[in-house]
């Protein structure tokens, strides 16, 4: 009898181990395929952004006209914000994620074939709208998946977005050097995106629909959140503006034929900074990291403006990428320490500042470039970078006073 009981117990233990191993394997598979979509998102965005100089020249747009066209993206993104929030409460997140990636692929192909300003605006509207929808869907999946792990994994997803961006710029650089036009380039990216989406979406997390609909209205931020929001705002102006204008700067000011070089070095150092920023903060502290980031941005932009030739601009853009990357994740960490708001509400409030900065930066540079010139317009980046110093000091002074109460 005892032997029979031991045999049954051993069989149950084996079944439990098999079941546990199967669940663990499933979770890791879901993480892998969600990582594929983060990488693909960065790749697609870089494919579009690094082709902006080509589009500008093909449609004969001046800087102000390009800035006005780029305003399509923040308008579309704002429309997509409540829509995406509704979709992830109405369906499993894999559904809007899949549909949005398919729409993103189609809109990317339309960008490549745009023959008028109107057709480009329509394509950019769809591109930005679909990007907003799958960004919220992907991040919702990431947050849900992280709860199933015993360690933080969310940062790795965003690192893969930057990695995808680097690969996207690299591929575009190769394509341009080979003399391949924008139409087959973006059409190929679109086809690859569709194929990957149809295959990989089957392995994403299921049944993660929220039980209650998230409220979109956010409370008015206090001084603690306001200072953090301003830090993200100024960093996002640099980041968003560099995404869209670094290639044109290399084409028009540096007069480099392979104009994606500036974007590539910026993205590479931004990704590198995101992977090492945690160690930097541990070593020198957050206050000094903000100071370092600010000086890197200011020095990098100034170097590219004063010496608008290839190597000084490359070094300058690398400093800008390194400086901008650490600010937003570091600020989100500080937001979690808010005594007035929960971490989720605080990050949502600060993220709204980031969205405004990221999407207003590109048209702002366009209008300044038209009024003066493109080289002078980059002073806006230097100003935004140096503003991190007084705002961060005000924040840490406020935080110190609050902790003393």
Rosetta blueprint (number, residue, H / E / L):
1 X L
2 X H
3 X H
4 X H
5 X H
6 X H
7 X H
8 X H
9 X H
10 X H
11 X H
12 X H
13 X H
14 X H
15 X H
16 X H
17 X H
18 X H
19 X H
20 X H
21 X H
22 X H
23 X H
24 X H
25 X H
26 X H
27 X H
28 X H
29 X H
30 X H
31 X H
32 X H
33 X H
34 X H
35 X H
36 X H
37 X H
38 X H
39 X H
40 X H
41 X H
42 X H
43 X H
44 X H
45 X H
46 X H
47 X H
48 X H
49 X H
50 X L
51 X L
52 X H
53 X H
54 X H
55 X H
56 X H
57 X H
58 X H
59 X L
60 X L
61 X L
62 X L
63 X H
64 X H
65 X H
66 X H
67 X H
68 X H
69 X H
70 X H
71 X H
72 X H
73 X H
74 X H
75 X H
76 X H
77 X H
78 X H
79 X H
80 X H
81 X H
82 X H
83 X H
84 X H
85 X H
86 X H
87 X H
88 X H
89 X H
90 X H
91 X L
92 X L
93 X H
94 X H
95 X H
96 X H
97 X H
98 X H
99 X H
100 X H
101 X H
102 X H
103 X H
104 X H
105 X H
106 X H
107 X H
108 X H
109 X H
110 X H
111 X H
112 X H
113 X H
114 X L
115 X L
116 X L
117 X H
118 X H
119 X H
120 X H
121 X H
122 X H
123 X H
124 X H
125 X H
126 X H
127 X H
128 X H
129 X H
130 X H
131 X H
132 X H
133 X H
134 X H
135 X H
136 X H
137 X H
138 X H
139 X H
140 X H
141 X H
142 X H
143 X H
144 X H
145 X H
146 X H
147 X L
148 X L
149 X L
150 X L
151 X L
152 X L
153 X L
154 X H
155 X H
156 X H
157 X H
158 X H
159 X H
160 X H
161 X H
162 X H
163 X H
164 X H
165 X H
166 X H
167 X H
168 X H
169 X H
170 X H
171 X H
172 X H
173 X H
174 X H
175 X H
176 X H
177 X H
178 X L
179 X L
180 X L
181 X L
182 X H
183 X H
184 X H
185 X H
186 X H
187 X H
188 X H
189 X H
190 X H
191 X H
192 X H
193 X H
194 X H
195 X H
196 X H
197 X H
198 X H
199 X H
200 X H
201 X H
202 X H
203 X H
204 X L
205 X L
206 X L
207 X L
208 X L
209 X L
210 X L
211 X L
212 X L
213 X L
214 X L
215 X L
216 X L
217 X L
218 X L
219 X L
220 X L
221 X L
222 X L
223 X H
224 X H
225 X H
226 X H
227 X H
228 X H
229 X H
230 X H
231 X H
232 X H
233 X H
234 X H
235 X H
236 X H
237 X H
238 X H
239 X H
240 X H
241 X H
242 X H
243 X H
244 X H
245 X H
246 X H
247 X H
248 X H
249 X H
250 X H
251 X H
252 X H
253 X L
254 X L
255 X L
256 X L
257 X L
258 X L
259 X L
260 X L
261 X H
262 X H
263 X H
264 X H
265 X H
266 X H
267 X H
268 X H
269 X H
270 X H
271 X H
272 X H
273 X H
274 X H
275 X H
276 X H
277 X H
278 X H
279 X H
280 X H
281 X H
282 X H
283 X H
284 X H
285 X L
286 X H
287 X H
288 X H
289 X H
290 X H
291 X H
292 X H
293 X H
294 X H
295 X H
296 X H
297 X H
298 X H
299 X H
300 X H
301 X H
302 X H
303 X H
304 X H
305 X H
306 X H
307 X L
308 X L
309 X L
310 X H
311 X H
312 X H
313 X H
314 X H
315 X H
316 X H
317 X H
318 X H
319 X H
320 X H
321 X H
322 X H
323 X H
324 X H
325 X H
326 X H
327 X H
328 X H
329 X H
330 X H
331 X H
332 X H
333 X H
334 X H
335 X H
336 X L
337 X L
338 X L
339 X L
340 X L
341 X L
342 X L
343 X H
344 X H
345 X H
346 X H
347 X H
348 X H
349 X H
350 X H
351 X H
352 X H
353 X H
354 X H
355 X H
356 X H
357 X H
358 X H
359 X H
360 X H
361 X H
362 X H
363 X H
364 X H
365 X H
366 X H
367 X H
368 X H
369 X H
370 X H
371 X H
372 X L
373 X L
374 X H
375 X H
376 X H
377 X H
378 X L
379 X H
380 X H
381 X H
382 X H
383 X H
384 X H
385 X H
386 X H
387 X H
388 X H
389 X H
390 X H
391 X H
392 X H
393 X H
394 X H
395 X H
396 X H
397 X H
398 X H
399 X H
400 X H
401 X H
402 X H
403 X H
404 X H
405 X L
